[in-house]
Amino acid sequence: MASRRLEVVINGPGGHSWSDFGVPNPINALVRSSVRFINTKVPTNPRTTFNLGEIEGGTSVNSIPYEARLKVDVRSENEDELLRLEAALRDCVTNGVRDEMESSRDRSRGKLEWKVQILGSRPGGELAADSTLLAALRSADEFVGNQSRIERSSTDANIPLSVGIEAISIGAGGNGGGAHSLHEWYDPAGREVGLQRALLTLMGVAGLRQEKTP
């Protein structure tokens, strides 16, 4: 699964909320752009997602901001869908800035400038079903009695997979949930099994046999 992180930056003249009311407002433009973008349709197959993760801007409640920023995470199992989402974001910002400029009462003080820049790009790839690395992991799972499942995700395995090198990302033992939320948790019980899996997988790739002691 490939992912890309983008930042939208909108700049304007700024000013006082009372005396300069009506000049183009970067936050207004960002809100207009965001509302357009969150209505973008994405397919379930290939699975494609987007997230507005950070919004910044302004210096005080009674100041018209001179800058507003938005960070967006887009992900997809298909590179074409990823590019389509990036293009959609740029279109939404173009139209959001245009709408804000058209609704502004005072355009003589300056106009809005904007840009979309890439903060990070992680290419996608796919592990072959007959991968020797995957076979070694499954053998390790069988040895320790672990039930695993194959999932697509954005991990450190992306880069090698994107250039044709076999790679996987596996759990390190224990159990957890609520990822990236305020309720994220981890229970280290069974941590040793994760370490055993990692070692046994390496042994399997190296061609060493796994034998249980009586």
N, C-alpha and C positions, 0 to 999 in steps of 0.2 A: 504494500500500500504506500503510495507516494504522498508526500505532504509539502505544503508551501506556506510560509508565513510572510504576510504582507503588512505594510504600514501605510495608512493614508494620512497625509499631512496637508492641512488647509490653512493658509495664512491670509490675514486681512489687515485693514488699517487700525482696528481697535478704537477705543474711545470711552467716553462716559455714558452710562446707561440712560441718563436724562438728556444731557445737552447734545449728545451725538446719536440719539435714537434714530434708527433708519439706515445707518450705514451697514454694509454687508457684514454679517456675523458668521465667522468660521464654524462655531458650534451649531448654529442653525443649519448651515450647509451640510455639516457632518450628520446631523440628525436626519435631514431630508435624504441624504445618500444612503444612510443605514436602513431606513424604512424601505427604500426601494430594494436594497440588496437582500434583506431577510425574506423577501417575497420571491426570491429566485427559486425556481423549481429544480430539484436535484433527483437523479434516479436512485432507486433502491438496488438496482443491478445494472452496471457495477455500483457497489455501494460508494456513495459520495456524500461528504459532510462539510459544513462550514461552521465557524464559531467566531462571534465578535467577543474577543477576550479582554481587551483593555481600551478604555476611552480616557483621554486626558485633554485638558484645555482650560484656559481662563486663569485669572489671578485674583479676582475678588467678585463678590456677588453683584456689585454695582459697576463693574467694568465690562465693556464689550471686549471679548477676547481678541487677541491678535493672532492666536494660533489654536488649532484643535487637532488631535491625533487619534487615530483608531488603529488597533492591531487586530488582524484577522488571520485565523487559521483555516486553511482549506485542505481537504484530504480526499483521495479517491483511489479506487483500485485500477482506474484507467487514466492514463496521462492526458488523453484528449479532454476528458471531463474536467480535469484539473485546470487545463488551459482555458476551457470555456468559463469556469468559475472566475478565474482571474480577469478575463475579458469583461465578464458581467460586472465585477466590482468596479473596474475602470469606467464602464458605461454609466453605472449608478452614480459615481462621484461626479462625472461630467454633467449629468442631468441634475443632480442635487445642487451643485454649485450654480448652474444656470438658473434654477428655480429661485435660489436665494438672491441672486443678483437681480432677477426680474421683479422680485417682491420688495426690494430695498427702496426706500424713499429717497435716499441721498447716495448717489453713485459717484458724485464729484470728488469725494474724499479718497477714492481708491477702489480697486476691485479685488476679488479673491483670487489667490494663486493656489494651485494644488499639485500634488504629485503622489504617485503610488510607488513605493519602493519595496524590493524584496529583502526581507530580513534573513530568510533562510530557505533553502530548498533541499529536500531529501528525496532523491529519485526512488522509484519503485523497482521491484524485481519479483521473481517467483522461483521457489525451490522445486526442482523436479520431483515427481512422486517416487521415482526410483533412486533418489539421492542416497549415497552411502552414509552421509552424515545423519540423515533422518532415520535410516535403518539402525545406525548405532544408538541413537537416542531411544528408539522404540525397544531395542534390546535391553538397554539400561533400565527403562521403565518396567519392563517385564521382570527383570532381576530384582528390583526393589519393591515390586508390587504397586507401582504408581499408575494411576489412570490419567492420561494426558489427552489433550485435544489440539488440533491444528487450527490456528487463527491467523488472520492477516492483521498486521499492526505496523506502526512506524517505530522502528527500533534501530539499534546499532548494526543490525544485519542488512539494512537497506543498501548501504553503499557497496559492500561486496556482491550482494545479489544483483545489483544493477549492472555490474561488469562481468557477470557470469561466474562468480565464485560462490561455491556452496557456503551458506551461513544460516544459522538459526539463533533465536533468542529464547532462553528457557528461564523458568522460575528458579529462584535460589533457595526454595524451601520455606516452610511456614505457610501462613495463610493471611490474607488481607482483603480489604474492600474499601469502597468509597473513594476511589482514586481521584486526586486533585480537588477534593471537597474538604470542608471544615470537619467532616466526620470520618476522614480517612483513618484506617486502623491497620495494625499488623500484630499477628500472634506468632511468635517464633517457634511454637511447638512443631516438631518435625523438621526443624532447620537442617539437621544432619542428613536427611534424605535428599534434600536439594543438592548438598555438596557431593553426596555419593553419586547422584545422577550425572553431575558435571564430570566427575572423575571417570566414571564408567563409560560415558560417551566418548571421552578422549581416548580411553583404552581401546574402545571398539574401533574408532577411526584408525588407531595405530596398529590394529590387527591383533591385539592381545585378547585372549579368551577370558570370559567371565565365569568363574566357578564358585559355587556356594560351598562353604565348608560344612561338613556333617554336623 
